[in-house]
């Protein structure tokens, strides 16, 4: 048995408009959290925001996160 027209319309609205907006919000929140972590870590180790050292620190942290994400993906592929 199919869905009623209002249910289909609501589902389509959620799929087309709400879900992408919520996904963008979640992605922005993740970027903000990473930026806060970068600042906290790099400043803790004497590299204040705006310095060349801070930029290098953030690059290193970005590389570390990317490598960890790649290991996670590879682990998941092995499991599945």
Protein Blocks (a to p, Z undefined) as FASTA:
>chain_A
ZZdfklmmmmmmmmmmmmmmmmmmmmmmmmmmmmmmmmmmmmmnopaghiaklmmmmmmm
mmmmmmmmmmmmmmmmmmZZ
